[in-house]
Amino acid sequence: MPISAIVVDDEDDIVNTFTELLELYKINVIGTAKDGKDAVEQFKKLRPDVVFLDIMMPEFDGYYALKEIRMIDESAIVILVTGGGPEDIDKLSELNPSAIIHKPYQMDTLMHVLQDDLKLEIPSK
């Protein structure tokens, strides 16, 4: 069964591109969100296998979403996708993300994290 995911970012171009790339790797994007509050609602409703979460978003950011998702399901797989620096990483590590991927990212890095670090099975392309 394919992995289900939601993609959270406030920039439509990033959401669309990231979704297309994930789907090339047979990851089923079942929802998207533009801020942390919507991300939490999508998580509650859809219960994806993985959440790809941007940190810097207006109003309800990734910190908010990660904290709320952890309160719903502390074992949820939440991968932070960030362009932030080390100060952001220190703050985020307190919320226990499953993984952190830095922008600009390579799909090989993302697949390595999913398969090797998080032990998810990705179907062959």
N, C-alpha and C positions, 0 to 999 in steps of 0.2 A: 504494500500500500504506500502511495507517495506521501512524502512529508508535507504537512500543511503549514502555512505561514501567514503572518500578517506583516505588512511593511508600514512603518510609521516614519514620516518625514513631512515637514511643512512645505517642501518644494515639490510641485507636481512632476517636474522633469525627472527628479531623482527617484520618486516613487515609480514612475512609469518605466524608466530604464532599469532600475533594480528589479522590478517585477518581471520584466522581459528576460533579464539575465537568469533569474531564479528558475523561471519556467523552462528555459533552455536546458537546465540541469534537472528537469522533472520534479521541481519543488512546486507544489500547488499553492499559489497565493490566493487565499480565500477571503482576504480583506485588507483594506488599507485605512490609514488614519492620518490626519494632518496635525494633531497635537496629542499631548499626553492624556488628556481627559477622554478623547475619542478612542485612543489606544486601549485604555482600561475597559471601556464599554465593549469594544470589539473583542477583547480578550475574554470577557465574561460571556459574551454571546456565542463566540465561535470556538473557543478553547483550542487554538492552534497548537501544533507541535513546537513551533518556534516563533518568536517575536523578534523582528529586526527593528531596532529602536534608535532613532536619532536622539541626540541629547539636547541640542540647542534649538528650541522652538518657542514661539511667542506664547504667552500666558501659561499653559500647562505644558511643562517641558518633560524631557526624558527622565529627569530625577523623580518627578512626581509620578510618572507612569511606572517606573521600575519599583518604586516604593509600594505603590498600590497593588501592582501585580504580585509582588512578593507577599503581601498580606492575604491575597486571594489564594495563591498557590506558591509556596516557597520553593517548590522544585521545578517551576516553570522554566523553560529554556528561553532566556532573553539575551540576545546578542546586541550589544551596543555598537552602533556605527557612528563614529565621531571624528570630527576634525579638530577636536580640542586638544589642549596640551596636558602635561603631567599633573597640573593642579586639578583638572577635571577628573583624571583617572583616580587620584587619591580619594576624592570625594565619592566617586562612584563605587570604588572597591568596598566601601562600607555597606553598600546595598547588595553586594554579592551578585554581580552580573555573571551569566554563564560564560561569556567571552566578550572581549572588546576588540573591534576591528577599526583600524584607522583609515580615514579618507585621505587621499584616494586609495581605494582598495583594489586588489586583484581578485578575480574569481577563484584562482588557484588557492589563494590564502583563505578565502571564505570556505571553499570546499574542504580544505585541510582542517579547519576548525570544526566544521560539521561532522566530518567522518572520523578524524583521528582524535581530536580533543573531546568532542561530545558523543562520539560513538553512534552517530545516526547513520542509517543505511540510505545512501543515495543511489537510485537506479542508474544504470548505464545510460548514456545519451543515445 
